[in-house]
Structures are given as C-alpha cells and as structure tokens.
Amino acid sequence: MKRLLMLFGLAVFSATALSDETHVLNGYWGYQEYLSTFPEQKTLTDKMIEAVKSSPVPLKRSQDKPVTIAVVYPGQQISDYWVRNIKAFEKRLDLLGINYKINQVFTRVNADLVQQSISLKEAIENKMDYLIFTLDTTRHRKFIEHVLNSTDTKLILQNITTPVRVWADRQPLMYVGFDHVIGSLMLADYFKSVAKPSSQYSVLYRSEGHISDARGDTFIHELDSDTDFILKSSFYTKSDKESGYQAAKISIAKDKDLDFIYACSTDVALGAVKAIRESGSDILINGWGGGSAELEAIEKGDLDVTVMRINDDTGIAMAEAIKWDLEGAEVPTVYSGEFKVVTKDDTAERISELKKRAFRYSDQ
C-alpha cells in the first residue's frame, strides 16, 4: 500500500512504498491484455481504428426521432482535450447524418461533485439514449454501476481504455480514450534514452484515482524494472496548476540533485514548469497529452517532451460507436487513439503537421 501523509495540502507518499505495487491496474483489464484475451474484440477494435482514419460513411437507417445524448465532462482545466473531444464528436455526428440532441456539462476535475451528481441524475431521469461520462474515482464507479444495472441508457466511458473486470457480464457500450499505460511507457522510453545513469526523479500525480495509478505507477514500475534511476519523492496533487507548482517546489527543495520530474497531467506539468524556472535548475519535465497549451510550452522550450494524443480520434470513435449501435452493429468494448512523442527538439514543421492531424475536426 502507498503510505500517505499530508504536507501543505498535498498527499505525499514514500518512494520505497511504491516498489511493492505489483498490480498497477488491479481490478482492470489492461488494454492490450483485453484485446489479446478476447480476439473477437480485437477484430472489432481494429475495425473501429480503420473507421476513425477513414472518411465518414453516413448512417444507413432512418431515424424516427433524434437520439438524446448527455455529456458530463471534467472540462474546466488548462488541457483542451475535453473541449476538443466534444467538438470532434459533434462534427462527426453531423457528417454521419445522425439526428441528435446533446446536453453537455463541464465541471472541474474531481470537484463540483454536487453539479456532477445533479447532471447525471437528470440524464437518467430524462431517459437519455446515451450518457458519456468518465471513470476515475470510487464515486464515479458507484454511479456507473447504477446506470449499468438499473437503466436502459447506454454508457460511453471517456478517458479510460481498461475494462473493469467485475463488469464482465454488463460492460458499458464502449471505453474510449488514449490508453494511459501506452502513453506512460512511451514517456518512460524517452527518459530512459536521455537521462544519465542513476538519475534522480520525482513523480507528480494527479489527484488519487485510476488515472494517477495508470500513468504514475506504470511509469515508476517501468523505470524500476529497466533502469537504476532513483525515485526520490512522489506527490498526489489536486490535478491543477497551483498544486503542481507547490509539489514541484517541495520536491526541488527536498532533493537538490533532481534530474527530471514526471508529471501526470497538463495542468500539473505547467505548474511544475513554473517551479523549475524559479529554481534556476535544468530539471527535465514532461507534459501528458500534447494539447494546445503543452505544444506552446514545447515550442517555447518550457517542456522537454510530451506524449501527444491524436486528439480528435476519440470524438470520431464515439460518433462512430453511436452510428454502429443505431445500425444494430456490434460496437468494440475498447478503443484507444494514437499517440506521438513530441520534444522541444522537433521542428515547427513536424509539430504543425501533427496539429493538423490531431485537431482535424476540432480546429474547424
């Protein structure tokens, strides 16, 4: 177990405690593990991958009435992933010729819980055809289980690609996102390639939850297994810029010889950038997701690297999933969009081309 203590409002746990973490995704199927275990699902996921890359093929059946869609997202953050996702989703629905009505609510990450609860309750009371939500905390999970077991509303879970094992008999319509493990391993490979032997590092998690486990613990486990790097400190934050800044300040003050800081989200990373700049050190720092704010920081040299989501893939996949469902076709249980590693050494031309591809709908 992770041993927690409180320091300036931040949850801090000892580096040694994490070496005992043997089940990074305890209770979940890993994305690749799930596809390997269920070959029929891999076939469906591969079909979705091709559909996302291809031009839209309009809905083949007529609709008596619009499908109703509720979207409840933690979109109030520096990362523009969520806002772009919904733009791409609506654009693809339009191109697919689907008649729909959508109700969307953006809340803060792991905050505004009352607003989340009200919005989710309204979606169920109004008997929405589809609900697009996320799964990170225990509170999320309890609500999702209620929807799965007690309603006809179909769930798309966004920003998670690891099916819950105990929901084997009644999974959501689809888990969709950019697999946190795959992205974290790509960043681990980067640091393994550029950091010196016996490098010392700190990890800045988001708030406690599945995403922190998948991004942070995966990264630590990979470095423990394949390097002699030394984890000096680890912090849970509040998933925002200010707590990322405070955690990075503490980690830098605590360990003067840090070589790099691994940040688990955009907002946390940009807070750490400020702390590193104030310290006058040359500590390496990563972003996570490669949205507009991170790419700007990369181009300015404030961030050294990020793993960039080909952002609009997931919005397109969600629209395709609804089309397939309306046509009576089977929808894959999981879908992960594509990543690209971007560094401050990349040319402006490469970054521009990646932006065009990643934001092909959401920039229109």
Secondary structure, DSSP 8 states (H G I E B T S, - for coil): ---EEEETTEEEE-HHHHTT---TTTTB--HHHHHHH-HHHHHHHHHHHHHHHS-----SS--SS-EEEEEEE---SS--HHHHHHHHHHHHHHHTT--EEEEEEE--TT--HHHHHHHHHHHHHTT-SEEEEE--SHHHHHHHHHHHHH---EEEEET--S-BGGGTTS--SEEEE--HHHHHHHHHHHHHHHS-TT-EEEEE--SSSHHHIIIIIHHHHHHHHH---EEEEEEE--SSHHHHHHHHHHHHHH-TT--EEEESSHHHHHHHHHHHHHHT---EEB-SB--HHHHHHHHHTS-SEEEEE-TTHHHHHHHHHHHHHHTT----SEEE--EEEEETTS-HHHHHHHHHHHTTTTT-
